[in-house]
Amino acid sequence: MQETQLKIENQEQKKAIPDARIFTMPEQYRHGKETKVVEPKIQQKPSSSPISPATSQPLPKSVPILQVKKEFSSSTKALLIAGAVILLALIVVGYILLRTSQPKTESQIKPTSETQPTPRPEPEPIPAPEPEPEPAVESPFTNEIVPGKDSDSDGLTDIEETIIYKTNPNLPDTDLDGFLDGNEVFHLYNPSAKSPGTLLEAGFVSRTTIQPNIELMYPSIWETQAGENLSVSIITTTGETFAVSVISQTQEAFSQTISNWIEEQGGQENVVKTTTKTGKEFYTTQDKRSAIVVIGTKVLSFKYDVSTKTTVDYVQTFQMIINSLKEVVL
């Protein structure tokens, strides 16, 4: 090692001293002859860069990139696997806690041989009670009885107009006097012509008596039939019947008779109190098929029986009969 360093120092010293050139002129050229200077060839010397000593320490080897990547990939996989294991453990623990917090059903609880009850016979099923039918809403017209057809809406049905009063069922005011046909019949006037003015004068109605001093009118084409206990039946040409009877004649039984009749009809909510054309006290049901009229101390009952029919075709005629009721002076 020291010898090598000495050689390097000698070479550096020689390099620092410039090369000396000695010229010797030959004799033939000394007296005015041309002289040529012959320059010696200069050999190129090796570069003066210091030679690295053979014993210099080797450079550290660079870490292979591939190896770093492998180590990083392995650590990442380890982290992912650890995270998955922790997550799975949390799921299992949560499921166990959820199962333990829920109450056990009978099917989940398995009784041991000591606690297992003895089997019992299953009780016979009790049949469910049948639901009670809802009460039907009662209609004013029982048995699905409906009002008769009134094409011109004048208060008279088509049957009343064509059979009894000879009016036009499609014209509400047949005689064009400014009053509806049904309104004229209600007040005992003739609706088919301006004169004669009343139903009795036109011959559409006739008179009958219930007692010697009580009379009423009914359509002339119908028939009457006397009955027991001061009663009269008016029989129509289409099968219906109107029954008129005296149900009370004394002052003592007067109030009780009216109360009993109202109770029979279902109470005050099913009864309408009004007056007849002659000012008599008058009670009628909502369906216009039953009524009582007070005349002095007497109470008369009126009933409209439709028989086998399902339509009420003579409501206005029924009102006309009641309005015609009056006392006769003997």
PyMOL commands that set and color helices and strands:
alter all, ss='L'
color gray80, all
select helices_A, chain A and resi 2-16+27-29+65-101+142-144+158-165+181-186+199-202+254-264+268-270+315-323
alter helices_A, ss='H'
color red, helices_A
select strands_A, chain A and resi 146-147+205-211+214-219+223-227+231-235+241-248+271-275+281-285+290-295+298-305+311-312+326-327
alter strands_A, ss='S'
color yellow, strands_A
deselect
rebuild
show_as cartoon
